[in-house]
Amino acid sequence: MSRSQPRSASRRPLVAATALTMVAALSACAGGAAAGADGGGAPLDGGTVVYGHQQEPECVFGGWIEQAYLSYQVLDSLTSLDEDGTAVPWLAESWEASDDGLTWTFHLKEGVRFTDGTALTAGVVAYNFDWWVADGGNSTARAWLTPYYESAEAVDDTTLVLHLTAPYPRLAETVAQGYFGIQSQQALETRSEAENCEAPIGSGAFVVEEWNRGQNIVLARNDDYTSWPANARHEGPAKVEEVDWRFVPDATTRTASLRSGETDAIYDVPAVEWDSVGEAGFERLRFVTPGRPQQLSFNTRQGPFTDEAVRKAFAYSLDRQQIVETIGRGLIPYEGNGAVSRSTPGYSQAAADAYSYDPAEADRLLDEAGWTERDADGFRTKDGERLHVVLPYGAGSIINADGAAILQGVKEQAKAVGFDVELVPVPRSELLAGAYTKPDERDLQVGYWTSVTAGILWITWRSDTPEAPNGSNGAFYADADLDALILEANSEPDVERQQELYRQAQEHIADRALSIGLYDRLSTLAVAPHLKEVWQEHAQGGPVFHDAYLVG
């Protein structure tokens, strides 16, 4: 029997608020077991996986990676990604593009049904594409598809045709991201916005059974699941009955919950705990997310960083590799490239190698730019004005505790050559309300954007102009030549030529010191020995529980 509606009553104890009470709670619920279990024994039939995640989104489906991690369990996509980044079948059994690259045809699996009982058809998938782009159903999906998407049509129930305005040869890989999960058209048209927010109706391995805000989401097995991706590790419905997806913001508490047996797996393992968790016998999974790394973009519209010499001086003032390696303890990879991460196809090592630590060059550039005096606190001044720059960051959301420590290292090193860096921790509620998005509110922006291709450059570097604003362009930068280069790369069918064009775009950004890299964004998991076959999907590194099972 299909299960599609959430339940409101909580049926299990939740993660304790502090590490002390967590450690005391040695009797784990469902599948949890005390630390030190060797994971031996036969596979169990069913059971509940208790999983500790660090952030709670507003909705299950949406344009944020935290939502993609959740919706991946509930919604199927047209394609999935293999380990080498190749698109493999999921809801689409096969696909092809026309010779001119403007028409894509996807052939869908037959007999797939959503958990509300309605059929998955090409018409429903076409509705989803229009909903994402025209009706604002997913801002990230819209950002990826614009300006390429023109329309979608259903030739018959299993044949979907997408019409593009320009070639986009990496479309099949792009739609493997969790932002492109397919929902029931009936649900989108007849249920309330709140219902679809809390429990979207898909054809996936699990359904949202209940959501206790601030505590957990319970995902129940879809017993009628028939549409697993080609790279699934088994065929059929999920092996466990439930996933208790708990929200545990504090990293210390999360790790303590794993050690005590309160949880079976956790996300975002702190660097300081990485080695000891492995030594304690827990499986560790690590995925370097492709796309834009955690980087600093300079405000090129107003303030001191409108001067290229000052931007370069800031870059030279930092021993970024030393900061990251000290805080990251061998877990967090240093990333010099401010445009894309090392796991992204078409990565430029030349862009990554720009601006090695050179405080003497930083001093020279600041002198040249007129910041020749220092005040009583040692900060550079010009015409009586201190070289003060504002760096806000999403505390506990975009930037975790390790990232905040890295930013503190940036502040201290930049001070040595005379920059007064003001770090401003910004709560997620303020970020969502639009804080620090205007040029007069910040001088630096830190952040990432996951992607499966270097096509992310179009989203993060498309010109920001009054006529066509681009809120994802953290530098407030506008350059028609850069736009043209990225668009040419996006539509280039030859892979080697495409990657060369992407490298040129990254080097354009580096040459002008528009952005500098800090570290690659990671998705990390730690899994108890009694939980098997948890893996990370290859688009964004989120946990996959469809294949997981408990042993006892």
Buried (B, 14 or more C-beta within 10 A) or exposed (E): EBBBBBBEEEEBEBBBEEBEEBBEBEEBBBBBBBBEBEBEEEEBEBBBBBBBBBBBBEBBBBBBBBBBBBBBBBBBBBBBBBEEBBBBBBBBBEBEBEEEBBBBBBBBBEEBBBBBEBBBBBBBBBBBBEBBBEEEBBBBBBBBBEEBBBBBEBEEBBBBBBBBEEBBBBBBBBBBBBBBBBBBBBBBEEBEEEBBBBBBBBBBBBBBBBBBEEBBBBBBBBBBBBBBBEBBEEEEBBBBBBBBBBBBBBBBBBBBBBBBBBBBBBBBBBBBBBEEBEEBEBBBBBBBBBBBBBBBBBBBBEBBBBBBBBBBBBBBBBBBBEBBBEBBBEBBBBBBBBBBBBBBBBBBEEBBEBBEBBBEBBBBBBEEBBBEBEBEEEBBBBEEEBBBBBBBBBBBBBBBBBBBBBBBBBBEBBBEBBBBBEBBEBEBEBBEEEBBEEBEEBBBBBBBBBBBBBBBBBBBBBBBEEEEEBEBBBBBBBBEEBBEBBBBBBBBEEEEEBBBBBBBBBBBBBEBBBBBBBBBBBBBBBBBBBBBBBBBBBBBBBBBBBBBBBBE
